[in-house]
Amino acid sequence: MFRLYYSETKNEQHWILCGRMAEPWVEEVRSLWRQARAKAPHARAAIDLNDVTVIDAAGKELLQEMQSAGAKFVVTGVENRYIVENLDQGGGTDLFEDYGTVRSDITR
């Protein structure tokens, strides 16, 4: 099972991903991601992964695509944080967004 919440403003895109970031859901998310980025390619993108339970190889590949486009990630949990920190083998805390900032205007 997978669920996605999305909100946008003129300058920001906020994504909350929940559940299994695995096929077949990854292709759906990729399609939505590309549509949103084409619509506002310079908007700040924040991806909340706190409620993701599984990230498979396809999910990692999509996260790499998002990272390459400048997305920042909100992550808790050892396994998901490790995956995100090692997307490009460079690690670094600049991949992460402040939790309070991202969730402030999104309601579930």
A tleap script that builds the chain and sets N, CA, C and O, in Angstrom:
source leaprc.protein.ff14SB
mol = sequence {
  NMET PHE ARG LEU TYR TYR SER GLU THR LYS
  ASN GLU GLN HIE TRP ILE LEU CYS GLY ARG
  MET ALA GLU PRO TRP VAL GLU GLU VAL ARG
  SER LEU TRP ARG GLN ALA ARG ALA LYS ALA
  PRO HIE ALA ARG ALA ALA ILE ASP LEU ASN
  ASP VAL THR VAL ILE ASP ALA ALA GLY LYS
  GLU LEU LEU GLN GLU MET GLN SER ALA GLY
  ALA LYS PHE VAL VAL THR GLY VAL GLU ASN
  ARG TYR ILE VAL GLU ASN LEU ASP GLN GLY
  GLY GLY THR ASP LEU PHE GLU ASP TYR GLY
  THR VAL ARG SER ASP ILE THR CARG
}
set mol.1.N position { 0.839 -1.174 0.000 }
set mol.1.CA position { 0.000 0.000 0.000 }
set mol.1.C position { 0.891 1.246 0.000 }
set mol.1.O position { 1.968 1.261 0.595 }
set mol.2.N position { 0.417 2.271 -0.673 }
set mol.2.CA position { 1.172 3.512 -0.769 }
set mol.2.C position { 0.200 4.682 -0.784 }
set mol.2.O position { -0.892 4.599 -1.345 }
set mol.3.N position { 0.623 5.776 -0.154 }
set mol.3.CA position { -0.188 6.994 -0.141 }
set mol.3.C position { 0.733 8.180 -0.336 }
set mol.3.O position { 1.857 8.195 0.166 }
set mol.4.N position { 0.255 9.170 -1.063 }
set mol.4.CA position { 1.027 10.370 -1.328 }
set mol.4.C position { 0.162 11.591 -1.039 }
set mol.4.O position { -0.990 11.661 -1.465 }
set mol.5.N position { 0.727 12.556 -0.309 }
set mol.5.CA position { 0.084 13.847 -0.074 }
set mol.5.C position { 0.963 14.889 -0.756 }
set mol.5.O position { 2.190 14.836 -0.670 }
set mol.6.N position { 0.327 15.824 -1.426 }
set mol.6.CA position { 1.079 16.843 -2.148 }
set mol.6.C position { 0.421 18.192 -1.949 }
set mol.6.O position { -0.802 18.315 -2.012 }
set mol.7.N position { 1.240 19.200 -1.708 }
set mol.7.CA position { 0.740 20.572 -1.678 }
set mol.7.C position { 1.791 21.462 -2.314 }
set mol.7.O position { 2.980 21.142 -2.317 }
set mol.8.N position { 1.338 22.574 -2.848 }
set mol.8.CA position { 2.279 23.476 -3.503 }
set mol.8.C position { 1.873 24.923 -3.267 }
set mol.8.O position { 0.706 25.250 -3.050 }
set mol.9.N position { 2.878 25.758 -3.319 }
set mol.9.CA position { 2.696 27.192 -3.361 }
set mol.9.C position { 3.447 27.660 -4.602 }
set mol.9.O position { 3.952 26.841 -5.370 }
set mol.10.N position { 3.520 28.947 -4.796 }
set mol.10.CA position { 4.213 29.467 -5.966 }
set mol.10.C position { 5.678 29.026 -6.010 }
set mol.10.O position { 6.219 28.745 -7.079 }
set mol.11.N position { 6.312 28.969 -4.837 }
set mol.11.CA position { 7.749 28.692 -4.781 }
set mol.11.C position { 8.125 27.366 -4.129 }
set mol.11.O position { 9.311 27.048 -4.036 }
set mol.12.N position { 7.148 26.587 -3.677 }
set mol.12.CA position { 7.465 25.357 -2.944 }
set mol.12.C position { 6.546 24.211 -3.338 }
set mol.12.O position { 5.377 24.404 -3.671 }
set mol.13.N position { 7.115 23.017 -3.288 }
set mol.13.CA position { 6.352 21.786 -3.457 }
set mol.13.C position { 6.651 20.903 -2.253 }
set mol.13.O position { 7.813 20.642 -1.942 }
set mol.14.N position { 5.604 20.446 -1.580 }
set mol.14.CA position { 5.767 19.577 -0.420 }
set mol.14.C position { 5.129 18.231 -0.715 }
set mol.14.O position { 3.976 18.151 -1.140 }
set mol.15.N position { 5.891 17.185 -0.483 }
set mol.15.CA position { 5.451 15.822 -0.717 }
set mol.15.C position { 5.549 15.039 0.585 }
set mol.15.O position { 6.564 15.112 1.278 }
set mol.16.N position { 4.511 14.297 0.916 }
set mol.16.CA position { 4.569 13.354 2.032 }
set mol.16.C position { 4.277 11.979 1.432 }
set mol.16.O position { 3.201 11.744 0.882 }
set mol.17.N position { 5.242 11.086 1.547 }
set mol.17.CA position { 5.106 9.734 1.022 }
set mol.17.C position { 4.898 8.783 2.192 }
set mol.17.O position { 5.581 8.887 3.210 }
set mol.18.N position { 3.952 7.854 2.047 }
set mol.18.CA position { 3.615 6.920 3.125 }
set mol.18.C position { 3.503 5.507 2.564 }
set mol.18.O position { 2.935 5.295 1.493 }
set mol.19.N position { 4.052 4.549 3.299 }
set mol.19.CA position { 3.922 3.151 2.909 }
set mol.19.C position { 5.130 2.635 2.156 }
set mol.19.O position { 6.265 3.019 2.438 }
set mol.20.N position { 4.879 1.767 1.204 }
set mol.20.CA position { 5.934 1.067 0.473 }
set mol.20.C position { 6.341 1.853 -0.767 }
set mol.20.O position { 5.557 1.989 -1.707 }
set mol.21.N position { 7.568 2.368 -0.768 }
set mol.21.CA position { 8.092 3.053 -1.940 }
set mol.21.C position { 8.762 1.990 -2.807 }
set mol.21.O position { 9.984 1.846 -2.836 }
set mol.22.N position { 7.902 1.254 -3.510 }
set mol.22.CA position { 8.331 0.105 -4.296 }
set mol.22.C position { 7.404 0.006 -5.508 }
set mol.22.O position { 6.356 0.648 -5.567 }
set mol.23.N position { 7.823 -0.821 -6.477 }
set mol.23.CA position { 6.961 -1.048 -7.643 }
set mol.23.C position { 5.652 -1.662 -7.173 }
set mol.23.O position { 5.660 -2.464 -6.239 }
set mol.24.N position { 4.545 -1.317 -7.781 }
set mol.24.CA position { 4.351 -0.473 -8.956 }
set mol.24.C position { 4.192 1.014 -8.626 }
set mol.24.O position { 4.040 1.831 -9.535 }
set mol.25.N position { 4.225 1.369 -7.360 }
set mol.25.CA position { 3.950 2.748 -6.938 }
set mol.25.C position { 5.029 3.729 -7.380 }
set mol.25.O position { 4.735 4.900 -7.617 }
set mol.26.N position { 6.254 3.275 -7.492 }
set mol.26.CA position { 7.356 4.173 -7.844 }
set mol.26.C position { 7.114 4.846 -9.189 }
set mol.26.O position { 7.375 6.039 -9.337 }
set mol.27.N position { 6.626 4.106 -10.154 }
set mol.27.CA position { 6.388 4.710 -11.473 }
set mol.27.C position { 5.291 5.759 -11.419 }
set mol.27.O position { 5.354 6.760 -12.133 }
set mol.28.N position { 4.284 5.540 -10.575 }
set mol.28.CA position { 3.236 6.549 -10.394 }
set mol.28.C position { 3.803 7.819 -9.774 }
set mol.28.O position { 3.501 8.925 -10.224 }
set mol.29.N position { 4.620 7.659 -8.746 }
set mol.29.CA position { 5.238 8.812 -8.089 }
set mol.29.C position { 6.171 9.528 -9.060 }
set mol.29.O position { 6.179 10.757 -9.121 }
set mol.30.N position { 6.952 8.771 -9.814 }
set mol.30.CA position { 7.865 9.374 -10.797 }
set mol.30.C position { 7.087 10.229 -11.799 }
set mol.30.O position { 7.500 11.343 -12.120 }
set mol.31.N position { 5.981 9.714 -12.283 }
set mol.31.CA position { 5.163 10.451 -13.237 }
set mol.31.C position { 4.645 11.752 -12.618 }
set mol.31.O position { 4.713 12.809 -13.246 }
set mol.32.N position { 4.134 11.678 -11.405 }
set mol.32.CA position { 3.642 12.879 -10.717 }
set mol.32.C position { 4.774 13.858 -10.434 }
set mol.32.O position { 4.605 15.069 -10.580 }
set mol.33.N position { 5.931 13.333 -10.028 }
set mol.33.CA position { 7.107 14.160 -9.755 }
set mol.33.C position { 7.506 14.951 -11.002 }
set mol.33.O position { 7.717 16.162 -10.945 }
set mol.34.N position { 7.603 14.251 -12.112 }
set mol.34.CA position { 8.029 14.910 -13.349 }
set mol.34.C position { 7.015 15.951 -13.812 }
set mol.34.O position { 7.397 17.008 -14.315 }
set mol.35.N position { 5.735 15.662 -13.646 }
set mol.35.CA position { 4.707 16.644 -14.001 }
set mol.35.C position { 4.820 17.896 -13.132 }
set mol.35.O position { 4.765 19.019 -13.632 }
set mol.36.N position { 4.978 17.687 -11.833 }
set mol.36.CA position { 5.073 18.818 -10.906 }
set mol.36.C position { 6.330 19.640 -11.167 }
set mol.36.O position { 6.287 20.870 -11.136 }
set mol.37.N position { 7.449 18.966 -11.425 }
set mol.37.CA position { 8.700 19.686 -11.677 }
set mol.37.C position { 8.667 20.419 -13.013 }
set mol.37.O position { 9.250 21.495 -13.145 }
set mol.38.N position { 7.989 19.844 -14.004 }
set mol.38.CA position { 7.867 20.528 -15.301 }
set mol.38.C position { 7.032 21.799 -15.153 }
set mol.38.O position { 7.288 22.810 -15.807 }
set mol.39.N position { 6.042 21.725 -14.289 }
set mol.39.CA position { 5.168 22.876 -14.053 }
set mol.39.C position { 5.896 23.996 -13.308 }
set mol.39.O position { 5.663 25.175 -13.573 }
set mol.40.N position { 6.767 23.628 -12.385 }
set mol.40.CA position { 7.495 24.618 -11.569 }
set mol.40.C position { 8.915 24.116 -11.316 }
set mol.40.O position { 9.228 23.691 -10.204 }
set mol.41.N position { 9.777 24.159 -12.333 }
set mol.41.CA position { 11.109 23.552 -12.207 }
set mol.41.C position { 12.031 24.216 -11.182 }
set mol.41.O position { 12.993 23.597 -10.727 }
set mol.42.N position { 11.754 25.448 -10.821 }
set mol.42.CA position { 12.625 26.145 -9.869 }
set mol.42.C position { 12.047 26.196 -8.458 }
set mol.42.O position { 12.644 26.790 -7.560 }
set mol.43.N position { 10.893 25.578 -8.264 }
set mol.43.CA position { 10.282 25.555 -6.937 }
set mol.43.C position { 11.109 24.678 -5.997 }
set mol.43.O position { 11.678 23.669 -6.412 }
set mol.44.N position { 11.166 25.073 -4.750 }
set mol.44.CA position { 11.827 24.281 -3.717 }
set mol.44.C position { 10.987 23.027 -3.494 }
set mol.44.O position { 9.764 23.116 -3.388 }
set mol.45.N position { 11.624 21.864 -3.421 }
set mol.45.CA position { 10.904 20.601 -3.232 }
set mol.45.C position { 11.359 19.948 -1.933 }
set mol.45.O position { 12.553 19.742 -1.715 }
set mol.46.N position { 10.403 19.628 -1.080 }
set mol.46.CA position { 10.681 18.935 0.179 }
set mol.46.C position { 9.900 17.625 0.171 }
set mol.46.O position { 8.688 17.611 -0.046 }
set mol.47.N position { 10.611 16.531 0.410 }
set mol.47.CA position { 10.034 15.188 0.364 }
set mol.47.C position { 10.096 14.588 1.769 }
set mol.47.O position { 11.182 14.352 2.298 }
set mol.48.N position { 8.933 14.345 2.368 }
set mol.48.CA position { 8.846 13.761 3.707 }
set mol.48.C position { 8.739 12.248 3.567 }
set mol.48.O position { 7.776 11.728 3.003 }
set mol.49.N position { 9.742 11.552 4.089 }
set mol.49.CA position { 9.792 10.090 4.014 }
set mol.49.C position { 9.548 9.432 5.368 }
set mol.49.O position { 9.786 8.233 5.517 }
set mol.50.N position { 9.080 10.185 6.352 }
set mol.50.CA position { 8.933 9.646 7.705 }
set mol.50.C position { 7.995 8.456 7.798 }
set mol.50.O position { 8.186 7.589 8.650 }
set mol.51.N position { 6.986 8.399 6.939 }
set mol.51.CA position { 6.019 7.304 7.001 }
set mol.51.C position { 6.245 6.244 5.928 }
set mol.51.O position { 5.375 5.408 5.684 }
set mol.52.N position { 7.413 6.276 5.288 }
set mol.52.CA position { 7.755 5.240 4.314 }
set mol.52.C position { 8.271 4.029 5.070 }
set mol.52.O position { 9.147 4.147 5.928 }
set mol.53.N position { 7.723 2.865 4.748 }
set mol.53.CA position { 8.099 1.641 5.470 }
set mol.53.C position { 9.119 0.799 4.716 }
set mol.53.O position { 9.882 0.059 5.337 }
set mol.54.N position { 9.147 0.897 3.375 }
set mol.54.CA position { 10.065 0.116 2.549 }
set mol.54.C position { 10.517 0.990 1.384 }
set mol.54.O position { 9.713 1.711 0.793 }
set mol.55.N position { 11.808 0.923 1.057 }
set mol.55.CA position { 12.326 1.573 -0.147 }
set mol.55.C position { 13.101 0.508 -0.914 }
set mol.55.O position { 14.151 0.049 -0.463 }
set mol.56.N position { 12.574 0.114 -2.085 }
set mol.56.CA position { 13.272 -0.886 -2.888 }
set mol.56.C position { 14.229 -0.204 -3.862 }
set mol.56.O position { 14.400 1.014 -3.807 }
set mol.57.N position { 14.851 -0.971 -4.747 }
set mol.57.CA position { 15.838 -0.417 -5.684 }
set mol.57.C position { 15.220 0.654 -6.582 }
set mol.57.O position { 15.850 1.679 -6.844 }
set mol.58.N position { 13.999 0.427 -7.053 }
set mol.58.CA position { 13.331 1.430 -7.894 }
set mol.58.C position { 13.050 2.700 -7.097 }
set mol.58.O position { 13.149 3.808 -7.623 }
set mol.59.N position { 12.701 2.531 -5.833 }
set mol.59.CA position { 12.467 3.684 -4.962 }
set mol.59.C position { 13.737 4.492 -4.746 }
set mol.59.O position { 13.705 5.722 -4.757 }
set mol.60.N position { 14.851 3.805 -4.551 }
set mol.60.CA position { 16.140 4.485 -4.394 }
set mol.60.C position { 16.497 5.261 -5.656 }
set mol.60.O position { 16.992 6.386 -5.588 }
set mol.61.N position { 16.241 4.651 -6.796 }
set mol.61.CA position { 16.527 5.317 -8.067 }
set mol.61.C position { 15.704 6.599 -8.205 }
set mol.61.O position { 16.216 7.618 -8.667 }
set mol.62.N position { 14.433 6.551 -7.807 }
set mol.62.CA position { 13.593 7.744 -7.855 }
set mol.62.C position { 14.093 8.801 -6.875 }
set mol.62.O position { 14.106 9.988 -7.202 }
set mol.63.N position { 14.500 8.388 -5.690 }
set mol.63.CA position { 15.042 9.356 -4.719 }
set mol.63.C position { 16.292 10.031 -5.274 }
set mol.63.O position { 16.506 11.222 -5.051 }
set mol.64.N position { 17.117 9.276 -5.996 }
set mol.64.CA position { 18.303 9.865 -6.631 }
set mol.64.C position { 17.896 10.907 -7.671 }
set mol.64.O position { 18.515 11.966 -7.768 }
set mol.65.N position { 16.865 10.608 -8.440 }
set mol.65.CA position { 16.363 11.564 -9.426 }
set mol.65.C position { 15.868 12.835 -8.731 }
set mol.65.O position { 16.141 13.949 -9.179 }
set mol.66.N position { 15.139 12.648 -7.634 }
set mol.66.CA position { 14.621 13.794 -6.876 }
set mol.66.C position { 15.766 14.621 -6.295 }
set mol.66.O position { 15.744 15.850 -6.351 }
set mol.67.N position { 16.759 13.940 -5.741 }
set mol.67.CA position { 17.923 14.618 -5.175 }
set mol.67.C position { 18.647 15.417 -6.253 }
set mol.67.O position { 19.045 16.558 -6.018 }
set mol.68.N position { 18.818 14.829 -7.425 }
set mol.68.CA position { 19.496 15.512 -8.531 }
set mol.68.C position { 18.760 16.773 -8.961 }
set mol.68.O position { 19.368 17.716 -9.467 }
set mol.69.N position { 17.452 16.781 -8.755 }
set mol.69.CA position { 16.637 17.951 -9.098 }
set mol.69.C position { 16.611 18.970 -7.963 }
set mol.69.O position { 15.945 20.000 -8.065 }
set mol.70.N position { 17.336 18.682 -6.883 }
set mol.70.CA position { 17.437 19.643 -5.789 }
set mol.70.C position { 16.509 19.404 -4.619 }
set mol.70.O position { 16.436 20.241 -3.720 }
set mol.71.N position { 15.797 18.289 -4.599 }
set mol.71.CA position { 14.876 18.002 -3.498 }
set mol.71.C position { 15.635 17.839 -2.186 }
set mol.71.O position { 16.768 17.359 -2.152 }
set mol.72.N position { 14.983 18.250 -1.121 }
set mol.72.CA position { 15.476 18.018 0.235 }
set mol.72.C position { 14.558 16.989 0.877 }
set mol.72.O position { 13.370 16.935 0.559 }
set mol.73.N position { 15.095 16.173 1.776 }
set mol.73.CA position { 14.348 15.085 2.379 }
set mol.73.C position { 14.148 15.299 3.868 }
set mol.73.O position { 15.022 15.819 4.563 }
set mol.74.N position { 12.977 14.886 4.346 }
set mol.74.CA position { 12.666 14.839 5.772 }
set mol.74.C position { 12.601 13.362 6.112 }
set mol.74.O position { 11.746 12.637 5.602 }
set mol.75.N position { 13.509 12.914 6.977 }
set mol.75.CA position { 13.628 11.492 7.258 }
set mol.75.C position { 13.909 11.264 8.737 }
set mol.75.O position { 14.755 11.931 9.333 }
set mol.76.N position { 13.187 10.312 9.319 }
set mol.76.CA position { 13.535 9.779 10.626 }
set mol.76.C position { 13.661 8.274 10.449 }
set mol.76.O position { 13.221 7.723 9.440 }
set mol.77.N position { 14.237 7.639 11.390 }
set mol.77.CA position { 14.423 6.197 11.273 }
set mol.77.C position { 15.778 5.895 10.664 }
set mol.77.O position { 16.195 6.523 9.691 }
set mol.78.N position { 16.443 4.944 11.238 }
set mol.78.CA position { 17.809 4.626 10.875 }
set mol.78.C position { 17.932 4.143 9.433 }
set mol.78.O position { 18.799 4.617 8.700 }
set mol.79.N position { 17.085 3.215 9.019 }
set mol.79.CA position { 17.240 2.621 7.690 }
set mol.79.C position { 16.984 3.639 6.575 }
set mol.79.O position { 17.795 3.761 5.657 }
set mol.80.N position { 15.872 4.368 6.644 }
set mol.80.CA position { 15.574 5.345 5.601 }
set mol.80.C position { 16.590 6.478 5.588 }
set mol.80.O position { 16.965 6.965 4.522 }
set mol.81.N position { 17.032 6.895 6.758 }
set mol.81.CA position { 18.051 7.952 6.812 }
set mol.81.C position { 19.349 7.468 6.156 }
set mol.81.O position { 19.989 8.214 5.415 }
set mol.82.N position { 19.727 6.237 6.430 }
set mol.82.CA position { 20.932 5.663 5.821 }
set mol.82.C position { 20.804 5.642 4.295 }
set mol.82.O position { 21.735 6.021 3.584 }
set mol.83.N position { 19.652 5.200 3.800 }
set mol.83.CA position { 19.431 5.143 2.348 }
set mol.83.C position { 19.585 6.524 1.736 }
set mol.83.O position { 20.285 6.682 0.736 }
set mol.84.N position { 18.943 7.523 2.319 }
set mol.84.CA position { 19.000 8.876 1.767 }
set mol.84.C position { 20.410 9.447 1.860 }
set mol.84.O position { 20.881 10.080 0.916 }
set mol.85.N position { 21.088 9.233 2.981 }
set mol.85.CA position { 22.442 9.757 3.139 }
set mol.85.C position { 23.405 9.166 2.114 }
set mol.85.O position { 24.410 9.790 1.772 }
set mol.86.N position { 23.105 7.980 1.629 }
set mol.86.CA position { 24.024 7.300 0.724 }
set mol.86.C position { 23.531 7.233 -0.719 }
set mol.86.O position { 24.005 6.401 -1.493 }
set mol.87.N position { 22.604 8.081 -1.084 }
set mol.87.CA position { 22.091 8.071 -2.453 }
set mol.87.C position { 23.191 8.292 -3.474 }
set mol.87.O position { 23.238 7.612 -4.499 }
set mol.88.N position { 24.065 9.229 -3.200 }
set mol.88.CA position { 25.136 9.508 -4.158 }
set mol.88.C position { 26.496 9.126 -3.593 }
set mol.88.O position { 27.533 9.519 -4.127 }
set mol.89.N position { 26.485 8.363 -2.518 }
set mol.89.CA position { 27.698 7.948 -1.824 }
set mol.89.C position { 28.448 9.125 -1.222 }
set mol.89.O position { 29.556 8.968 -0.709 }
set mol.90.N position { 27.837 10.313 -1.288 }
set mol.90.CA position { 28.485 11.486 -0.716 }
set mol.90.C position { 27.951 11.816 0.662 }
set mol.90.O position { 28.615 12.477 1.459 }
set mol.91.N position { 26.725 11.341 0.936 }
set mol.91.CA position { 26.128 11.641 2.216 }
set mol.91.C position { 25.925 13.129 2.389 }
set mol.91.O position { 25.802 13.866 1.411 }
set mol.92.N position { 25.889 13.565 3.621 }
set mol.92.CA position { 25.792 14.987 3.880 }
set mol.92.C position { 24.434 15.393 4.389 }
set mol.92.O position { 23.408 14.921 3.899 }
set mol.93.N position { 24.427 16.267 5.371 }
set mol.93.CA position { 23.181 16.696 5.972 }
set mol.93.C position { 22.452 17.725 5.137 }
set mol.93.O position { 21.309 18.054 5.454 }
set mol.94.N position { 23.061 18.253 4.077 }
set mol.94.CA position { 22.377 19.222 3.238 }
set mol.94.C position { 21.229 18.604 2.454 }
set mol.94.O position { 20.461 19.325 1.817 }
set mol.95.N position { 21.099 17.281 2.489 }
set mol.95.CA position { 19.991 16.620 1.826 }
set mol.95.C position { 18.716 16.699 2.645 }
set mol.95.O position { 17.637 16.384 2.143 }
set mol.96.N position { 18.828 17.118 3.902 }
set mol.96.CA position { 17.701 17.058 4.808 }
set mol.96.C position { 17.109 18.425 5.055 }
set mol.96.O position { 17.801 19.443 5.038 }
set mol.97.N position { 15.819 18.421 5.284 }
set mol.97.CA position { 15.052 19.627 5.531 }
set mol.97.C position { 14.619 19.627 6.989 }
set mol.97.O position { 14.469 18.570 7.602 }
set mol.98.N position { 14.422 20.800 7.532 }
set mol.98.CA position { 13.927 20.922 8.896 }
set mol.98.C position { 12.501 20.392 8.966 }
set mol.98.O position { 11.636 20.847 8.217 }
set mol.99.N position { 12.248 19.446 9.847 }
set mol.99.CA position { 10.956 18.785 9.967 }
set mol.99.C position { 9.817 19.776 10.188 }
set mol.99.O position { 8.777 19.662 9.538 }
set mol.100.N position { 9.981 20.722 11.068 }
set mol.100.CA position { 8.920 21.680 11.375 }
set mol.100.C position { 8.555 22.540 10.190 }
set mol.100.O position { 7.382 22.863 10.003 }
set mol.101.N position { 9.520 22.917 9.393 }
set mol.101.CA position { 9.268 23.783 8.240 }
set mol.101.C position { 8.393 23.090 7.211 }
set mol.101.O position { 7.477 23.700 6.660 }
set mol.102.N position { 8.662 21.851 6.956 }
set mol.102.CA position { 7.924 21.136 5.908 }
set mol.102.C position { 6.494 20.849 6.325 }
set mol.102.O position { 5.574 21.028 5.527 }
set mol.103.N position { 6.293 20.419 7.529 }
set mol.103.CA position { 4.967 19.998 7.961 }
set mol.103.C position { 4.061 21.158 8.382 }
set mol.103.O position { 2.882 20.933 8.653 }
set mol.104.N position { 4.570 22.377 8.446 }
set mol.104.CA position { 3.792 23.475 8.999 }
set mol.104.C position { 2.526 23.788 8.228 }
set mol.104.O position { 1.551 24.225 8.838 }
set mol.105.N position { 2.490 23.588 6.921 }
set mol.105.CA position { 1.307 23.952 6.156 }
set mol.105.C position { 0.610 22.762 5.497 }
set mol.105.O position { -0.259 22.948 4.645 }
set mol.106.N position { 0.975 21.574 5.877 }
set mol.106.CA position { 0.359 20.386 5.264 }
set mol.106.C position { -0.517 19.704 6.297 }
set mol.106.O position { -0.081 19.409 7.409 }
set mol.107.N position { -1.746 19.462 5.914 }
set mol.107.CA position { -2.638 18.709 6.794 }
set mol.107.C position { -2.980 17.401 6.136 }
set mol.107.O position { -3.078 17.306 4.912 }
set mol.108.N position { -3.157 16.407 6.950 }
set mol.108.CA position { -3.494 15.077 6.412 }
set mol.108.C position { -4.966 14.856 6.471 }
set mol.108.O position { -5.448 13.799 6.065 }
savepdb mol mol.pdb
quit
